Amino acid sequence: MSEHRRKPPQSQGGGRAASRRAAQQHPGRGSGPGRDVPTSSPAGPYGEPSSHGNRADARRASPRGTPPRGRAGGKGDKGAKGGRRLIDYPRAGKDGWKRFVPSWKLVGGTTLGFFSVIVAGAGIGIASVGTPDENKAAVAQNNVFQWADGSQMVATGGSTNRQIIPIDKIPLGMRNAVIAAENESFDSDKGVDPKGIARAVVNMATGGSTQGGSTITQQYVKNTYLDSEQTLKRKVTELFIAIKLGTTVKKDTVMAGYLNTAYYGRDAYGIQAAARAYFDKDAKELDPSQCAFLASVLKGPNLYNPDGGLGTAATPLLNEGRARERWAWVLDREVQVGRMDPAERDRYKSAGFPERVDFAQAKGLSGQIGYLVDVAKTYVTKNEGITAEKLALGGYTIKTTFQKPKVDALVKAVEDTRDDFLDEKKRPEFDTFVQFGAASVDVKTGALVALYGGPGFDHKYFNNNANTSGVPVGSTWKPYVLAAAMQYGTQNSNGRGISVDSKYNADDLTVIKNRDGKPLLASDGTPFRQKNESPEAHGYVTLDEAMRQSINVPFAQLIFDVGHSKVRAVAKSTGILDESMDGSNNASFALGTSTPSAIRMADSYATFAASGTHREPYSVTSVEKNGNPVPGFEKPKESRAMDDSVADNITKVLENVVQNGTGTKAKKLGRPAAGKTGTTDQNKSAWFVGYTPQLSTSVTLFRSDPNAKGTERKLLSMNHVGGVDSIHGGDIPAAIWTEYMREALKGTAVERFPEAEDIGVTADAAGAPTPTPAAPPSPSVSPSTPPSPSPSLVSPSPSDGGKPSCRPWKLDKCDPATIAGTGNGGNANGGDANGGDGGLPAGGTTGNPSPSTGRPGRPGGTNWGSVMGAGG
């Protein structure tokens, strides 16, 4: 191979590799004969000496005192000439990326400096804050509820129910339960627990749930700042105080302070009040199982107090489930952290969830006060700025609309009638579980002035019957059907409003036709026939007369002529809530299958009394926090629900009910009054709703076991209650209404309703004698919002229309063979199978209505509906 194509020899390199090779060739390097031999090896391609040695060579070659290249005083120096930089970063003397890797000295110094600043700042912060005064922290403010006249009704929710006790009167079981559940490191931490905070963050991120991040010390500090806003400054202050307490105050003092200031529900602040409220004993007498329960409630009384709380997620049933689960977890947790022996845990497992006493500590909430406060609290928490938790902290002054004289009059009317009517010892199988509910609204304002919710919290009855749902209203619903016909007309009147003098067939077992004029079909494919209270042949009667006698057939037909959607629109415009209205499009909807509360019915009828002007019901006129007004509690604005002429004509018809119809017991009031009775199938509920120009009041009567759980709670028949065969709305409810109204209106001027003008055309159902139409006057006020168009109702076919409509809360099997005899009237588009005032499904509760089967139809193959007819 020629010389010019030969590769040149590769460099052997300089630096450290060359030094090593040189050292191997001259073992005497640094001493002996090899000392004078240069350590550099040839680096050039042809043996020229390398221009670079290693760093050691450079250091040896440099004169003493001359800094190497890149050090202070050298070529890379940026500091003082001849000295070192204060912070050697990027690092001199390093090459490439190594220059940007800080030295351990730099890291250590920076970290030390950072923590020095933090410690200094924390020290200053801790020194500048004070420690909480337990006695001052214990004086949590009350919530003061006032009557309408400004006098105090009750003070609750604060220090009214608090007793401070020393640590030696707090059982060890309570301390163990709280430490295990909330702060395992309490005995050793210094007021804060960084591991606990990190654990809480991890659990939150992963969906787990054990202990929170706050220590018991921090929670105690929070209890001393009840009225402070959730700000960063507050959080920092709490942290500093917690650290100070953790280092300067004994653990027993912190534990006593926390347990004495915490809120446990049942208006109990502090462990002693809680022990009395739930178990009627002193705190020192609590056993570990009861302590575990109270420690569970501390997680959030609104959601863990088995009595229930505020909001749809805080029902007694849901709360008890959460409390049981948390109680068991706390006991298990105590074993896990070594604060309870496993054998002792097993004893409490076999003993079960601890039994609680009645709401014994609610001294100020006895009688109707508990229900009044409950309604006012619910109204207050609708304000966006006041949550249930904020309200529980106290400090609010709440002025209600309730008038004490009227509340007392309503209580007396109910109790007098109940004492005369019921005898549970003589008739235990019939007279037990009979319940009353009532509400009274000021017609001119919508203010809720009185209510009767039940026997009282002190009688272990926490359901408010005045604000209940699930009790069908019966024929008190018929005025909405008539009002819709007068406001919007029917398909037989070409859309013009009809007169109360319009005539409809009222004979028993009349076939009801849909909007297409075709018969509704029963489950067996035969035409559905609506049942009245009695088989009497009424012939064609006016709607006024049908209302007076509470005849079912005319209204079962009228609702199809008007349209279900228009009836719903009228009811809603008067204050009836969507969720309380029956969603079916059958005939029984006209006869009262909906379940509004007594409060809503009283307010809705007040719209008729006020000539079509609706005012939302309200129970609070003002709220103050620490003496400062809270906005958002102005009087609700009024709205136009219907023409005044329509409302006044409804009033005229309902006056006739009181004077000559099913509500004649109300005549004893001795002043102008209008009203309507309502009774359901098998007497499972009875209503009377009536009004004067000043006051509108509703009274409901039903039978239900208040202690029944969940789906077991249902309406029971009131047949034979009080020693009579059946109860009607015109009996006991009307008697209570009359006695109350007489006392409530005592001393007030007698007022008369506006004169009702004749309106509408006299349009009748097919087959009626041709009437002479009346000239319709111009309505005084146009409706504010037109209703949505009525949905098209299709006649059911034998294949699908014959199937009954089963309500979602129906527990028993829906039997097509017997559904025609139930209160729902045969099928989804059929009529009500009940008679008279009832027209309702058999069933319903204060919370979860449950229909029952009702009576079978008459024999012979024709679908007649129920043989029972509930008279007004």
Order of alpha helices (4+ residues) and beta strands (2+ residues): alpha-alpha-alpha-alpha-beta-beta-alpha-alpha-alpha-alpha-alpha-alpha-alpha-alpha-alpha-alpha-alpha-alpha-beta-alpha-alpha-beta-beta-alpha-beta-beta-beta-beta-alpha-alpha-alpha-alpha-beta-beta-beta-beta-alpha-beta-beta-beta-alpha
